[in-house]
């Protein structure tokens, strides 16, 4: 099973539907068991959805912007003893 740290590393791929096979299922299993990681992925999805809503009718946020936001969230998670810390 994935560790919390591994889940955080692959969470963007999971949320964007890029994981397949065993990688996807082992991540889902971890989310089923770990409340903190479930919360982390839920917050990540909410952030991505909010950014997408802001971008409707406009240019979507750049990959660089999204990467910076994801890194800031990971940094926040470490500082607040969330998954991946």
PyMOL Python script that loads the backbone (N, CA, C, O; Angstrom):
from pymol import cmd

cmd.read_pdbstr("""\
ATOM      1  N   UNK A   1       0.845  -1.186   0.000  1.00  0.00           N
ATOM      2  CA  UNK A   1       0.000   0.000   0.000  1.00  0.00           C
ATOM      3  C   UNK A   1       0.885   1.242   0.000  1.00  0.00           C
ATOM      4  O   UNK A   1       1.991   1.233   0.540  1.00  0.00           O
ATOM      5  N   UNK A   2       0.383   2.299  -0.609  1.00  0.00           N
ATOM      6  CA  UNK A   2       1.119   3.562  -0.669  1.00  0.00           C
ATOM      7  C   UNK A   2       1.258   4.194   0.713  1.00  0.00           C
ATOM      8  O   UNK A   2       0.389   4.035   1.571  1.00  0.00           O
ATOM      9  N   UNK A   3       2.340   4.899   0.913  1.00  0.00           N
ATOM     10  CA  UNK A   3       2.477   5.723   2.109  1.00  0.00           C
ATOM     11  C   UNK A   3       1.786   7.060   1.842  1.00  0.00           C
ATOM     12  O   UNK A   3       1.472   7.373   0.693  1.00  0.00           O
ATOM     13  N   UNK A   4       1.551   7.835   2.869  1.00  0.00           N
ATOM     14  CA  UNK A   4       0.950   9.163   2.704  1.00  0.00           C
ATOM     15  C   UNK A   4       1.829  10.029   1.795  1.00  0.00           C
ATOM     16  O   UNK A   4       1.323  10.754   0.939  1.00  0.00           O
ATOM     17  N   UNK A   5       3.112   9.949   1.983  1.00  0.00           N
ATOM     18  CA  UNK A   5       4.055  10.738   1.175  1.00  0.00           C
ATOM     19  C   UNK A   5       3.929  10.379  -0.312  1.00  0.00           C
ATOM     20  O   UNK A   5       3.937  11.264  -1.168  1.00  0.00           O
ATOM     21  N   UNK A   6       3.815   9.090  -0.613  1.00  0.00           N
ATOM     22  CA  UNK A   6       3.673   8.650  -2.005  1.00  0.00           C
ATOM     23  C   UNK A   6       2.338   9.114  -2.587  1.00  0.00           C
ATOM     24  O   UNK A   6       2.260   9.502  -3.752  1.00  0.00           O
ATOM     25  N   UNK A   7       1.299   9.071  -1.767  1.00  0.00           N
ATOM     26  CA  UNK A   7       0.000   9.526  -2.228  1.00  0.00           C
ATOM     27  C   UNK A   7       0.059  10.994  -2.621  1.00  0.00           C
ATOM     28  O   UNK A   7      -0.447  11.371  -3.678  1.00  0.00           O
ATOM     29  N   UNK A   8       0.664  11.820  -1.792  1.00  0.00           N
ATOM     30  CA  UNK A   8       0.773  13.248  -2.099  1.00  0.00           C
ATOM     31  C   UNK A   8       1.522  13.445  -3.416  1.00  0.00           C
ATOM     32  O   UNK A   8       1.148  14.290  -4.230  1.00  0.00           O
ATOM     33  N   UNK A   9       2.567  12.670  -3.615  1.00  0.00           N
ATOM     34  CA  UNK A   9       3.371  12.792  -4.836  1.00  0.00           C
ATOM     35  C   UNK A   9       2.549  12.473  -6.089  1.00  0.00           C
ATOM     36  O   UNK A   9       2.798  13.050  -7.148  1.00  0.00           O
ATOM     37  N   UNK A  10       1.579  11.568  -5.987  1.00  0.00           N
ATOM     38  CA  UNK A  10       0.799  11.142  -7.153  1.00  0.00           C
ATOM     39  C   UNK A  10      -0.625  11.692  -7.155  1.00  0.00           C
ATOM     40  O   UNK A  10      -1.419  11.331  -8.024  1.00  0.00           O
ATOM     41  N   UNK A  11      -0.959  12.549  -6.210  1.00  0.00           N
ATOM     42  CA  UNK A  11      -2.343  13.011  -6.081  1.00  0.00           C
ATOM     43  C   UNK A  11      -2.811  13.825  -7.284  1.00  0.00           C
ATOM     44  O   UNK A  11      -3.967  13.696  -7.687  1.00  0.00           O
ATOM     45  N   UNK A  12      -1.970  14.639  -7.856  1.00  0.00           N
ATOM     46  CA  UNK A  12      -2.380  15.427  -9.024  1.00  0.00           C
ATOM     47  C   UNK A  12      -2.698  14.518 -10.201  1.00  0.00           C
ATOM     48  O   UNK A  12      -3.682  14.724 -10.910  1.00  0.00           O
ATOM     49  N   UNK A  13      -1.856  13.511 -10.402  1.00  0.00           N
ATOM     50  CA  UNK A  13      -2.106  12.547 -11.480  1.00  0.00           C
ATOM     51  C   UNK A  13      -3.443  11.828 -11.257  1.00  0.00           C
ATOM     52  O   UNK A  13      -4.193  11.594 -12.204  1.00  0.00           O
ATOM     53  N   UNK A  14      -3.727  11.488 -10.018  1.00  0.00           N
ATOM     54  CA  UNK A  14      -4.973  10.794  -9.684  1.00  0.00           C
ATOM     55  C   UNK A  14      -6.173  11.696  -9.971  1.00  0.00           C
ATOM     56  O   UNK A  14      -7.124  11.282 -10.634  1.00  0.00           O
ATOM     57  N   UNK A  15      -6.122  12.926  -9.469  1.00  0.00           N
ATOM     58  CA  UNK A  15      -7.234  13.854  -9.634  1.00  0.00           C
ATOM     59  C   UNK A  15      -7.476  14.154 -11.119  1.00  0.00           C
ATOM     60  O   UNK A  15      -8.619  14.329 -11.540  1.00  0.00           O
ATOM     61  N   UNK A  16      -6.417  14.213 -11.895  1.00  0.00           N
ATOM     62  CA  UNK A  16      -6.548  14.510 -13.320  1.00  0.00           C
ATOM     63  C   UNK A  16      -6.843  13.268 -14.161  1.00  0.00           C
ATOM     64  O   UNK A  16      -6.922  13.358 -15.387  1.00  0.00           O
ATOM     65  N   UNK A  17      -7.010  12.099 -13.511  1.00  0.00           N
ATOM     66  CA  UNK A  17      -7.385  10.878 -14.208  1.00  0.00           C
ATOM     67  C   UNK A  17      -6.263  10.244 -15.004  1.00  0.00           C
ATOM     68  O   UNK A  17      -6.517   9.496 -15.948  1.00  0.00           O
ATOM     69  N   UNK A  18      -5.025  10.532 -14.635  1.00  0.00           N
ATOM     70  CA  UNK A  18      -3.876  10.016 -15.382  1.00  0.00           C
ATOM     71  C   UNK A  18      -3.356   8.682 -14.857  1.00  0.00           C
ATOM     72  O   UNK A  18      -2.551   8.038 -15.530  1.00  0.00           O
ATOM     73  N   UNK A  19      -3.785   8.253 -13.691  1.00  0.00           N
ATOM     74  CA  UNK A  19      -3.328   6.965 -13.150  1.00  0.00           C
ATOM     75  C   UNK A  19      -4.202   5.841 -13.680  1.00  0.00           C
ATOM     76  O   UNK A  19      -5.405   6.012 -13.877  1.00  0.00           O
ATOM     77  N   UNK A  20      -3.585   4.695 -13.908  1.00  0.00           N
ATOM     78  CA  UNK A  20      -4.328   3.527 -14.375  1.00  0.00           C
ATOM     79  C   UNK A  20      -3.853   2.295 -13.608  1.00  0.00           C
ATOM     80  O   UNK A  20      -2.852   2.333 -12.893  1.00  0.00           O
ATOM     81  N   UNK A  21      -4.587   1.219 -13.775  1.00  0.00           N
ATOM     82  CA  UNK A  21      -4.185  -0.069 -13.224  1.00  0.00           C
ATOM     83  C   UNK A  21      -3.950  -0.057 -11.719  1.00  0.00           C
ATOM     84  O   UNK A  21      -4.694   0.549 -10.949  1.00  0.00           O
ATOM     85  N   UNK A  22      -2.885  -0.751 -11.335  1.00  0.00           N
ATOM     86  CA  UNK A  22      -2.573  -0.925  -9.915  1.00  0.00           C
ATOM     87  C   UNK A  22      -2.299   0.402  -9.218  1.00  0.00           C
ATOM     88  O   UNK A  22      -2.671   0.573  -8.057  1.00  0.00           O
ATOM     89  N   UNK A  23      -1.657   1.343  -9.904  1.00  0.00           N
ATOM     90  CA  UNK A  23      -1.365   2.650  -9.293  1.00  0.00           C
ATOM     91  C   UNK A  23      -2.651   3.325  -8.840  1.00  0.00           C
ATOM     92  O   UNK A  23      -2.732   3.851  -7.731  1.00  0.00           O
ATOM     93  N   UNK A  24      -3.645   3.304  -9.705  1.00  0.00           N
ATOM     94  CA  UNK A  24      -4.937   3.923  -9.382  1.00  0.00           C
ATOM     95  C   UNK A  24      -5.609   3.202  -8.219  1.00  0.00           C
ATOM     96  O   UNK A  24      -6.114   3.846  -7.300  1.00  0.00           O
ATOM     97  N   UNK A  25      -5.620   1.865  -8.252  1.00  0.00           N
ATOM     98  CA  UNK A  25      -6.318   1.104  -7.214  1.00  0.00           C
ATOM     99  C   UNK A  25      -5.613   1.161  -5.870  1.00  0.00           C
ATOM    100  O   UNK A  25      -6.272   1.180  -4.830  1.00  0.00           O
ATOM    101  N   UNK A  26      -4.291   1.190  -5.870  1.00  0.00           N
ATOM    102  CA  UNK A  26      -3.590   1.283  -4.584  1.00  0.00           C
ATOM    103  C   UNK A  26      -3.800   2.664  -3.968  1.00  0.00           C
ATOM    104  O   UNK A  26      -3.874   2.795  -2.747  1.00  0.00           O
ATOM    105  N   UNK A  27      -3.896   3.692  -4.808  1.00  0.00           N
ATOM    106  CA  UNK A  27      -4.181   5.026  -4.291  1.00  0.00           C
ATOM    107  C   UNK A  27      -5.602   5.089  -3.735  1.00  0.00           C
ATOM    108  O   UNK A  27      -5.833   5.664  -2.672  1.00  0.00           O
ATOM    109  N   UNK A  28      -6.551   4.497  -4.457  1.00  0.00           N
ATOM    110  CA  UNK A  28      -7.940   4.473  -3.971  1.00  0.00           C
ATOM    111  C   UNK A  28      -8.047   3.724  -2.641  1.00  0.00           C
ATOM    112  O   UNK A  28      -8.769   4.149  -1.740  1.00  0.00           O
ATOM    113  N   UNK A  29      -7.329   2.617  -2.527  1.00  0.00           N
ATOM    114  CA  UNK A  29      -7.338   1.854  -1.277  1.00  0.00           C
ATOM    115  C   UNK A  29      -6.811   2.712  -0.128  1.00  0.00           C
ATOM    116  O   UNK A  29      -7.387   2.729   0.960  1.00  0.00           O
ATOM    117  N   UNK A  30      -5.724   3.415  -0.378  1.00  0.00           N
ATOM    118  CA  UNK A  30      -5.156   4.277   0.660  1.00  0.00           C
ATOM    119  C   UNK A  30      -6.171   5.350   1.059  1.00  0.00           C
ATOM    120  O   UNK A  30      -6.337   5.634   2.245  1.00  0.00           O
ATOM    121  N   UNK A  31      -6.849   5.943   0.078  1.00  0.00           N
ATOM    122  CA  UNK A  31      -7.845   6.971   0.378  1.00  0.00           C
ATOM    123  C   UNK A  31      -9.007   6.408   1.192  1.00  0.00           C
ATOM    124  O   UNK A  31      -9.567   7.107   2.037  1.00  0.00           O
ATOM    125  N   UNK A  32      -9.364   5.175   0.948  1.00  0.00           N
ATOM    126  CA  UNK A  32     -10.443   4.527   1.692  1.00  0.00           C
ATOM    127  C   UNK A  32     -10.064   4.366   3.166  1.00  0.00           C
ATOM    128  O   UNK A  32     -10.913   4.466   4.052  1.00  0.00           O
ATOM    129  N   UNK A  33      -8.793   4.118   3.407  1.00  0.00           N
ATOM    130  CA  UNK A  33      -8.320   3.840   4.760  1.00  0.00           C
ATOM    131  C   UNK A  33      -7.889   5.105   5.515  1.00  0.00           C
ATOM    132  O   UNK A  33      -8.093   5.203   6.725  1.00  0.00           O
ATOM    133  N   UNK A  34      -7.300   6.063   4.810  1.00  0.00           N
ATOM    134  CA  UNK A  34      -6.668   7.218   5.463  1.00  0.00           C
ATOM    135  C   UNK A  34      -7.518   8.489   5.326  1.00  0.00           C
ATOM    136  O   UNK A  34      -7.657   9.047   4.238  1.00  0.00           O
ATOM    137  N   UNK A  35      -8.070   8.920   6.434  1.00  0.00           N
ATOM    138  CA  UNK A  35      -8.913  10.116   6.460  1.00  0.00           C
ATOM    139  C   UNK A  35      -8.148  11.375   6.095  1.00  0.00           C
ATOM    140  O   UNK A  35      -8.668  12.244   5.396  1.00  0.00           O
ATOM    141  N   UNK A  36      -6.921  11.472   6.565  1.00  0.00           N
ATOM    142  CA  UNK A  36      -6.131  12.679   6.301  1.00  0.00           C
ATOM    143  C   UNK A  36      -5.818  12.821   4.821  1.00  0.00           C
ATOM    144  O   UNK A  36      -5.881  13.924   4.279  1.00  0.00           O
ATOM    145  N   UNK A  37      -5.484  11.730   4.166  1.00  0.00           N
ATOM    146  CA  UNK A  37      -5.197  11.786   2.731  1.00  0.00           C
ATOM    147  C   UNK A  37      -6.477  12.032   1.936  1.00  0.00           C
ATOM    148  O   UNK A  37      -6.450  12.726   0.920  1.00  0.00           O
ATOM    149  N   UNK A  38      -7.584  11.477   2.384  1.00  0.00           N
ATOM    150  CA  UNK A  38      -8.868  11.744   1.725  1.00  0.00           C
ATOM    151  C   UNK A  38      -9.178  13.230   1.769  1.00  0.00           C
ATOM    152  O   UNK A  38      -9.627  13.810   0.780  1.00  0.00           O
ATOM    153  N   UNK A  39      -8.936  13.841   2.916  1.00  0.00           N
ATOM    154  CA  UNK A  39      -9.143  15.280   3.068  1.00  0.00           C
ATOM    155  C   UNK A  39      -8.207  16.056   2.148  1.00  0.00           C
ATOM    156  O   UNK A  39      -8.617  17.037   1.528  1.00  0.00           O
ATOM    157  N   UNK A  40      -6.951  15.621   2.058  1.00  0.00           N
ATOM    158  CA  UNK A  40      -5.967  16.280   1.202  1.00  0.00           C
ATOM    159  C   UNK A  40      -6.428  16.259  -0.263  1.00  0.00           C
ATOM    160  O   UNK A  40      -6.397  17.288  -0.937  1.00  0.00           O
ATOM    161  N   UNK A  41      -6.853  15.091  -0.753  1.00  0.00           N
ATOM    162  CA  UNK A  41      -7.289  14.976  -2.152  1.00  0.00           C
ATOM    163  C   UNK A  41      -8.572  15.781  -2.372  1.00  0.00           C
ATOM    164  O   UNK A  41      -8.739  16.402  -3.422  1.00  0.00           O
ATOM    165  N   UNK A  42      -9.461  15.773  -1.410  1.00  0.00           N
ATOM    166  CA  UNK A  42     -10.690  16.569  -1.520  1.00  0.00           C
ATOM    167  C   UNK A  42     -10.356  18.055  -1.641  1.00  0.00           C
ATOM    168  O   UNK A  42     -10.955  18.759  -2.454  1.00  0.00           O
ATOM    169  N   UNK A  43      -9.408  18.535  -0.841  1.00  0.00           N
ATOM    170  CA  UNK A  43      -9.000  19.942  -0.911  1.00  0.00           C
ATOM    171  C   UNK A  43      -8.313  20.245  -2.240  1.00  0.00           C
ATOM    172  O   UNK A  43      -8.518  21.312  -2.818  1.00  0.00           O
ATOM    173  N   UNK A  44      -7.509  19.319  -2.716  1.00  0.00           N
ATOM    174  CA  UNK A  44      -6.847  19.505  -4.005  1.00  0.00           C
ATOM    175  C   UNK A  44      -7.884  19.614  -5.122  1.00  0.00           C
ATOM    176  O   UNK A  44      -7.780  20.490  -5.980  1.00  0.00           O
ATOM    177  N   UNK A  45      -8.877  18.733  -5.115  1.00  0.00           N
ATOM    178  CA  UNK A  45      -9.944  18.795  -6.125  1.00  0.00           C
ATOM    179  C   UNK A  45     -10.704  20.112  -6.044  1.00  0.00           C
ATOM    180  O   UNK A  45     -11.007  20.724  -7.068  1.00  0.00           O
ATOM    181  N   UNK A  46     -11.010  20.543  -4.832  1.00  0.00           N
ATOM    182  CA  UNK A  46     -11.735  21.801  -4.649  1.00  0.00           C
ATOM    183  C   UNK A  46     -10.931  22.963  -5.217  1.00  0.00           C
ATOM    184  O   UNK A  46     -11.485  23.838  -5.883  1.00  0.00           O
ATOM    185  N   UNK A  47      -9.633  22.973  -4.956  1.00  0.00           N
ATOM    186  CA  UNK A  47      -8.770  24.032  -5.473  1.00  0.00           C
ATOM    187  C   UNK A  47      -8.748  24.023  -6.996  1.00  0.00           C
ATOM    188  O   UNK A  47      -8.883  25.073  -7.625  1.00  0.00           O
ATOM    189  N   UNK A  48      -8.580  22.857  -7.585  1.00  0.00           N
ATOM    190  CA  UNK A  48      -8.549  22.743  -9.043  1.00  0.00           C
ATOM    191  C   UNK A  48      -9.888  23.169  -9.643  1.00  0.00           C
ATOM    192  O   UNK A  48      -9.918  23.875 -10.650  1.00  0.00           O
ATOM    193  N   UNK A  49     -10.994  22.745  -9.031  1.00  0.00           N
ATOM    194  CA  UNK A  49     -12.318  23.127  -9.523  1.00  0.00           C
ATOM    195  C   UNK A  49     -12.538  24.634  -9.427  1.00  0.00           C
ATOM    196  O   UNK A  49     -13.092  25.242 -10.343  1.00  0.00           O
ATOM    197  N   UNK A  50     -12.105  25.237  -8.319  1.00  0.00           N
ATOM    198  CA  UNK A  50     -12.253  26.687  -8.145  1.00  0.00           C
ATOM    199  C   UNK A  50     -11.450  27.442  -9.194  1.00  0.00           C
ATOM    200  O   UNK A  50     -11.924  28.431  -9.753  1.00  0.00           O
ATOM    201  N   UNK A  51     -10.253  26.984  -9.455  1.00  0.00           N
ATOM    202  CA  UNK A  51      -9.430  27.628 -10.483  1.00  0.00           C
ATOM    203  C   UNK A  51     -10.049  27.471 -11.862  1.00  0.00           C
ATOM    204  O   UNK A  51      -9.988  28.388 -12.681  1.00  0.00           O
ATOM    205  N   UNK A  52     -10.641  26.319 -12.119  1.00  0.00           N
ATOM    206  CA  UNK A  52     -11.292  26.094 -13.408  1.00  0.00           C
ATOM    207  C   UNK A  52     -12.495  27.026 -13.581  1.00  0.00           C
ATOM    208  O   UNK A  52     -12.731  27.549 -14.670  1.00  0.00           O
ATOM    209  N   UNK A  53     -13.254  27.229 -12.498  1.00  0.00           N
ATOM    210  CA  UNK A  53     -14.403  28.137 -12.569  1.00  0.00           C
ATOM    211  C   UNK A  53     -13.947  29.562 -12.846  1.00  0.00           C
ATOM    212  O   UNK A  53     -14.607  30.284 -13.594  1.00  0.00           O
ATOM    213  N   UNK A  54     -12.848  29.973 -12.267  1.00  0.00           N
ATOM    214  CA  UNK A  54     -12.324  31.309 -12.521  1.00  0.00           C
ATOM    215  C   UNK A  54     -11.910  31.467 -13.974  1.00  0.00           C
ATOM    216  O   UNK A  54     -11.993  32.558 -14.538  1.00  0.00           O
ATOM    217  N   UNK A  55     -11.464  30.375 -14.573  1.00  0.00           N
ATOM    218  CA  UNK A  55     -10.962  30.430 -15.930  1.00  0.00           C
ATOM    219  C   UNK A  55     -12.017  30.298 -17.006  1.00  0.00           C
ATOM    220  O   UNK A  55     -11.706  30.479 -18.183  1.00  0.00           O
ATOM    221  N   UNK A  56     -13.245  29.992 -16.652  1.00  0.00           N
ATOM    222  CA  UNK A  56     -14.292  29.834 -17.679  1.00  0.00           C
ATOM    223  C   UNK A  56     -14.501  31.161 -18.393  1.00  0.00           C
ATOM    224  O   UNK A  56     -14.675  32.212 -17.776  1.00  0.00           O
ATOM    225  N   UNK A  57     -14.478  31.070 -19.701  1.00  0.00           N
ATOM    226  CA  UNK A  57     -14.647  32.288 -20.490  1.00  0.00           C
ATOM    227  C   UNK A  57     -13.353  33.058 -20.625  1.00  0.00           C
ATOM    228  O   UNK A  57     -13.298  34.066 -21.330  1.00  0.00           O
ATOM    229  N   UNK A  58     -12.326  32.602 -19.966  1.00  0.00           N
ATOM    230  CA  UNK A  58     -11.024  33.241 -20.008  1.00  0.00           C
ATOM    231  C   UNK A  58      -9.995  32.171 -20.306  1.00  0.00           C
ATOM    232  O   UNK A  58     -10.334  30.999 -20.468  1.00  0.00           O
ATOM    233  N   UNK A  59      -8.764  32.569 -20.376  1.00  0.00           N
ATOM    234  CA  UNK A  59      -7.680  31.616 -20.548  1.00  0.00           C
ATOM    235  C   UNK A  59      -7.552  30.793 -19.275  1.00  0.00           C
ATOM    236  O   UNK A  59      -7.606  31.338 -18.173  1.00  0.00           O
ATOM    237  N   UNK A  60      -7.382  29.483 -19.423  1.00  0.00           N
ATOM    238  CA  UNK A  60      -7.203  28.625 -18.252  1.00  0.00           C
ATOM    239  C   UNK A  60      -5.871  28.920 -17.586  1.00  0.00           C
ATOM    240  O   UNK A  60      -4.942  29.388 -18.244  1.00  0.00           O
ATOM    241  N   UNK A  61      -5.764  28.651 -16.287  1.00  0.00           N
ATOM    242  CA  UNK A  61      -4.487  28.861 -15.599  1.00  0.00           C
ATOM    243  C   UNK A  61      -3.391  28.040 -16.270  1.00  0.00           C
ATOM    244  O   UNK A  61      -3.625  26.914 -16.710  1.00  0.00           O
ATOM    245  N   UNK A  62      -2.219  28.605 -16.342  1.00  0.00           N
ATOM    246  CA  UNK A  62      -1.099  27.906 -16.977  1.00  0.00           C
ATOM    247  C   UNK A  62      -0.663  26.713 -16.134  1.00  0.00           C
ATOM    248  O   UNK A  62      -0.963  26.638 -14.943  1.00  0.00           O
ATOM    249  N   UNK A  63       0.043  25.788 -16.762  1.00  0.00           N
ATOM    250  CA  UNK A  63       0.590  24.633 -16.042  1.00  0.00           C
ATOM    251  C   UNK A  63       1.549  25.098 -14.950  1.00  0.00           C
ATOM    252  O   UNK A  63       1.599  24.514 -13.867  1.00  0.00           O
ATOM    253  N   UNK A  64       2.304  26.148 -15.241  1.00  0.00           N
ATOM    254  CA  UNK A  64       3.247  26.672 -14.249  1.00  0.00           C
ATOM    255  C   UNK A  64       2.512  27.184 -13.017  1.00  0.00           C
ATOM    256  O   UNK A  64       2.931  26.941 -11.885  1.00  0.00           O
ATOM    257  N   UNK A  65       1.397  27.905 -13.252  1.00  0.00           N
ATOM    258  CA  UNK A  65       0.603  28.408 -12.147  1.00  0.00           C
ATOM    259  C   UNK A  65       0.039  27.258 -11.315  1.00  0.00           C
ATOM    260  O   UNK A  65       0.090  27.282 -10.086  1.00  0.00           O
ATOM    261  N   UNK A  66      -0.500  26.253 -12.004  1.00  0.00           N
ATOM    262  CA  UNK A  66      -1.058  25.099 -11.298  1.00  0.00           C
ATOM    263  C   UNK A  66       0.029  24.379 -10.508  1.00  0.00           C
ATOM    264  O   UNK A  66      -0.209  23.955  -9.377  1.00  0.00           O
ATOM    265  N   UNK A  67       1.210  24.236 -11.085  1.00  0.00           N
ATOM    266  CA  UNK A  67       2.317  23.574 -10.382  1.00  0.00           C
ATOM    267  C   UNK A  67       2.702  24.361  -9.136  1.00  0.00           C
ATOM    268  O   UNK A  67       2.960  23.773  -8.086  1.00  0.00           O
ATOM    269  N   UNK A  68       2.744  25.681  -9.245  1.00  0.00           N
ATOM    270  CA  UNK A  68       3.074  26.513  -8.069  1.00  0.00           C
ATOM    271  C   UNK A  68       2.013  26.363  -6.991  1.00  0.00           C
ATOM    272  O   UNK A  68       2.339  26.260  -5.808  1.00  0.00           O
ATOM    273  N   UNK A  69       0.735  26.350  -7.392  1.00  0.00           N
ATOM    274  CA  UNK A  69      -0.349  26.189  -6.414  1.00  0.00           C
ATOM    275  C   UNK A  69      -0.252  24.833  -5.713  1.00  0.00           C
ATOM    276  O   UNK A  69      -0.422  24.739  -4.497  1.00  0.00           O
ATOM    277  N   UNK A  70       0.023  23.789  -6.491  1.00  0.00           N
ATOM    278  CA  UNK A  70       0.142  22.456  -5.906  1.00  0.00           C
ATOM    279  C   UNK A  70       1.321  22.400  -4.949  1.00  0.00           C
ATOM    280  O   UNK A  70       1.219  21.789  -3.885  1.00  0.00           O
ATOM    281  N   UNK A  71       2.437  23.025  -5.302  1.00  0.00           N
ATOM    282  CA  UNK A  71       3.595  23.024  -4.413  1.00  0.00           C
ATOM    283  C   UNK A  71       3.296  23.803  -3.138  1.00  0.00           C
ATOM    284  O   UNK A  71       3.691  23.384  -2.050  1.00  0.00           O
ATOM    285  N   UNK A  72       2.610  24.920  -3.260  1.00  0.00           N
ATOM    286  CA  UNK A  72       2.243  25.693  -2.069  1.00  0.00           C
ATOM    287  C   UNK A  72       1.347  24.872  -1.149  1.00  0.00           C
ATOM    288  O   UNK A  72       1.492  24.912   0.073  1.00  0.00           O
ATOM    289  N   UNK A  73       0.420  24.129  -1.746  1.00  0.00           N
ATOM    290  CA  UNK A  73      -0.453  23.304  -0.923  1.00  0.00           C
ATOM    291  C   UNK A  73       0.338  22.190  -0.244  1.00  0.00           C
ATOM    292  O   UNK A  73       0.106  21.890   0.928  1.00  0.00           O
ATOM    293  N   UNK A  74       1.263  21.582  -0.966  1.00  0.00           N
ATOM    294  CA  UNK A  74       2.107  20.548  -0.356  1.00  0.00           C
ATOM    295  C   UNK A  74       2.925  21.134   0.791  1.00  0.00           C
ATOM    296  O   UNK A  74       3.048  20.516   1.849  1.00  0.00           O
ATOM    297  N   UNK A  75       3.485  22.325   0.581  1.00  0.00           N
ATOM    298  CA  UNK A  75       4.245  22.988   1.643  1.00  0.00           C
ATOM    299  C   UNK A  75       3.360  23.258   2.855  1.00  0.00           C
ATOM    300  O   UNK A  75       3.780  23.075   3.997  1.00  0.00           O
ATOM    301  N   UNK A  76       2.121  23.699   2.591  1.00  0.00           N
ATOM    302  CA  UNK A  76       1.185  23.949   3.676  1.00  0.00           C
ATOM    303  C   UNK A  76       0.895  22.645   4.421  1.00  0.00           C
ATOM    304  O   UNK A  76       0.842  22.618   5.651  1.00  0.00           O
ATOM    305  N   UNK A  77       0.708  21.564   3.657  1.00  0.00           N
ATOM    306  CA  UNK A  77       0.393  20.269   4.272  1.00  0.00           C
ATOM    307  C   UNK A  77       1.520  19.828   5.191  1.00  0.00           C
ATOM    308  O   UNK A  77       1.258  19.314   6.278  1.00  0.00           O
ATOM    309  N   UNK A  78       2.759  20.017   4.783  1.00  0.00           N
ATOM    310  CA  UNK A  78       3.906  19.647   5.622  1.00  0.00           C
ATOM    311  C   UNK A  78       3.918  20.517   6.883  1.00  0.00           C
ATOM    312  O   UNK A  78       4.115  20.011   7.987  1.00  0.00           O
ATOM    313  N   UNK A  79       3.710  21.803   6.717  1.00  0.00           N
ATOM    314  CA  UNK A  79       3.739  22.722   7.865  1.00  0.00           C
ATOM    315  C   UNK A  79       2.593  22.461   8.853  1.00  0.00           C
ATOM    316  O   UNK A  79       2.717  22.759  10.041  1.00  0.00           O
ATOM    317  N   UNK A  80       1.496  21.911   8.367  1.00  0.00           N
ATOM    318  CA  UNK A  80       0.327  21.667   9.218  1.00  0.00           C
ATOM    319  C   UNK A  80       0.112  20.196   9.505  1.00  0.00           C
ATOM    320  O   UNK A  80      -0.991  19.779   9.859  1.00  0.00           O
ATOM    321  N   UNK A  81       1.180  19.399   9.350  1.00  0.00           N
ATOM    322  CA  UNK A  81       1.153  17.985   9.699  1.00  0.00           C
ATOM    323  C   UNK A  81       0.039  17.235   8.973  1.00  0.00           C
ATOM    324  O   UNK A  81      -0.675  16.432   9.573  1.00  0.00           O
ATOM    325  N   UNK A  82      -0.099  17.505   7.683  1.00  0.00           N
ATOM    326  CA  UNK A  82      -1.061  16.818   6.842  1.00  0.00           C
ATOM    327  C   UNK A  82      -0.337  15.692   6.126  1.00  0.00           C
ATOM    328  O   UNK A  82       0.866  15.525   6.325  1.00  0.00           O
ATOM    329  N   UNK A  83      -1.027  14.910   5.295  1.00  0.00           N
ATOM    330  CA  UNK A  83      -0.396  13.805   4.577  1.00  0.00           C
ATOM    331  C   UNK A  83       0.853  14.272   3.836  1.00  0.00           C
ATOM    332  O   UNK A  83       0.878  15.353   3.247  1.00  0.00           O
ATOM    333  N   UNK A  84       1.859  13.458   3.876  1.00  0.00           N
ATOM    334  CA  UNK A  84       3.098  13.785   3.190  1.00  0.00           C
ATOM    335  C   UNK A  84       4.114  14.465   4.069  1.00  0.00           C
ATOM    336  O   UNK A  84       5.249  14.692   3.647  1.00  0.00           O
ATOM    337  N   UNK A  85       3.728  14.795   5.284  1.00  0.00           N
ATOM    338  CA  UNK A  85       4.672  15.476   6.177  1.00  0.00           C
ATOM    339  C   UNK A  85       5.518  14.493   6.934  1.00  0.00           C
ATOM    340  O   UNK A  85       6.367  14.893   7.731  1.00  0.00           O
TER     341      UNK A  85
END
""", "prot")
cmd.dss("prot")
cmd.show_as("cartoon", "prot")
cmd.util.cbc("prot")
cmd.orient("prot")
